[in-house]
């Protein structure tokens, strides 16, 4: 299991539910096609699960 995840915003959160928009912002994603590295833990996985249709995730 990788210790970090590379998360990229691939779809705009403009039409998303407000809770999903806040989750995207909490992940540190501000603009389209920007990537952040987050630790691979249960909290981050739960956040990704809520917005899985808006992001692309890779293990590094």
C-alpha positions as CSV (number, residue, x, y, z in Angstrom):
1,X,0.0,0.0,0.0
2,X,1.3,3.4,-1.0
3,X,1.8,6.0,1.8
4,X,0.7,8.9,-0.4
5,X,-2.1,9.6,-2.9
6,X,-2.0,12.0,-5.9
7,X,-5.4,13.6,-6.3
8,X,-6.3,15.6,-9.4
9,X,-9.5,17.7,-9.9
10,X,-10.8,16.6,-13.3
11,X,-14.4,17.9,-13.3
12,X,-15.7,21.3,-12.1
13,X,-17.4,21.4,-8.8
14,X,-19.6,24.3,-9.9
15,X,-22.8,22.2,-10.3
16,X,-22.0,19.9,-7.3
17,X,-23.8,19.8,-4.0
18,X,-22.4,22.4,-1.5
19,X,-21.1,19.6,0.8
20,X,-19.1,18.2,-2.1
21,X,-17.7,21.6,-3.0
22,X,-16.5,22.0,0.6
23,X,-14.9,18.6,0.5
24,X,-13.0,19.5,-2.7
25,X,-11.8,22.7,-1.0
26,X,-10.8,20.8,2.1
27,X,-8.7,18.4,0.0
28,X,-6.7,21.5,-1.2
29,X,-8.0,21.5,-4.8
30,X,-8.7,25.1,-5.9
31,X,-8.5,24.9,-9.7
32,X,-9.2,22.4,-12.5
33,X,-6.4,20.0,-13.3
34,X,-4.4,20.9,-10.2
35,X,-2.9,18.0,-8.2
36,X,-2.2,17.6,-4.5
37,X,-0.4,14.9,-2.6
38,X,-2.3,13.7,0.5
39,X,-1.5,10.9,3.0
40,X,-3.1,7.5,2.4
41,X,-5.3,7.3,5.5
42,X,-9.0,6.6,6.2
43,X,-10.0,10.2,6.5
44,X,-8.6,11.2,3.1
45,X,-10.1,8.0,1.5
46,X,-13.5,9.0,2.9
47,X,-13.3,12.4,1.4
48,X,-12.3,11.0,-1.9
49,X,-15.2,8.6,-1.8
50,X,-17.6,11.5,-1.5
51,X,-16.3,13.3,-4.6
52,X,-15.0,10.3,-6.6
53,X,-16.9,11.5,-9.7
54,X,-14.9,14.8,-9.7
55,X,-11.3,13.6,-9.0
56,X,-8.7,11.2,-10.3
57,X,-6.6,9.3,-7.8
58,X,-3.2,7.7,-8.2
59,X,-1.1,5.9,-5.6
60,X,2.5,7.1,-5.3
